[in-house]
Every structure is written in C-alpha cells, then in structure tokens.
Amino acid sequence: MEIGRRRLPAVKQLDYDKNRIVWLAPAPANNTWTIAVRRDVADANRLRTLADLGAWLGRGGRFKLAASAEFIERPDALPAFQNAYGFKLRQDQLLALAGGDTSATVKAAAEQTSGVNAAMAYGTDGPVAALGLVALADPKGVQPVYAPTPIIRADALARHPDIAVWLKPVFQSLDAATLQKLNASIALEGRNARQVAAGYLKRKGFIQ
C-alpha cells in the first residue's frame, strides 16, 4: 500500500498541471481489491496479510475462495496476488459467481456456501466485518491504492483556503474499519447514506 501512496505526489502534480485540480489530504482507507477470510479461519491460523495466506496455503491450509470470473481471470487481480505471494489456487478451491458483486462473495464466505471460507472483497466493503470476515492486507502493494481523497479547483481553493484545513481531519478519520462500519449501516441496515454521513460527522465533532 505504501508503494501506491508514494505515487500520489506525481498524480497530484499531473492533475494540477493539466486541469488545475488540487488533491487534498487522502484518507488512510484503501478501497481496492483484496481477499477477505472468515474471522475464525484468520484467527486460528494467524492470517492478517496476503503473505500470511500464501505461507498458510503452502502448508496445506484448507481454503476456498468465492469471486467473480473477472477477479479470477484478470492478470492484475487474483493471478497478480498469486504471483506476488507464492500460491496457486486449484479449480476446486474457487467458486466463480456471476457479476462483480462483492456482497454476494462475502455472503458466500459468511454462510460457507459450497465450503467457501474466503471472498473477493473491496477494502471498505460494509459486509466484510459485519458478517465476520477479515480483509487481508497487501504489504507488497500489488493492487493500486484507491484512497478516498477530496479534490478541488485551484481557483476555488485560493478563494477559500480554509476548506483544506476543515477537510483534513475528516478524511484522516476515515480508516478502513470506520468506512466498513459506515457502509454496513447503509448496505446491511438499509439506512439513508446522507443520514449516516451526517451522524458520523456530528459524533466526531466535525459539524454541529
């Protein structure tokens, strides 16, 4: 993940030079592709990162992944994880689900559908933690970083420089666990997104 974040200054400069868009301080969360494992499996086998997963699979760990065909086949998705972390899943260790809906893959792992105990997921998916899964970290930075980041026109920021000051602590508070919880309120509890956001900002003291 740090590899991706080191590229941020270059991206910021390119957008400013071409479009006069200023990128402000990003959130620490990363909403990129990952693999999420059932918490009971993760805890029993001390799985916190994809490197841990690769080592565990090398020792014969029982594993079955629910994912979309795109995730399974795209060179920059599962194959990239396998190459980086030294594992190779057999066909009987994969359950391909139609479409790219991570709520379906996470649900399959939570319910152990067809023996599944892991799922394709995004880093801030609400159902991950809510349904008892753990998103594994990607220490080698295989996937691009998708960090929520506020952007603003340079002329608008020049007129209202306090915007950057106000937004910085808001976005700094948005780590993966926080966004998973907020997204779960919307995806699983059916709450209104605007109300969830407003409630969070009030609880944190960002607005009254």
Secondary structure, DSSP 8 states (H G I E B T S, - for coil): -HHHHHTHHHHHHHHHHHH-EEE----S---SEEEEEEHHHHHHHT--BHHHHHHHHHTT----EEEEHHHHH-TTSHHHHHHHHT----GGGEEEESSS-HHHHHHHHHTTGGG--EEEEETT-HHHHHTTEEE-B-TT--S-------EEEHHHHHH-THHHHHHHHHHHT--HHHHHHHHHHHHTT---HHHHHHHHHHHTTS--
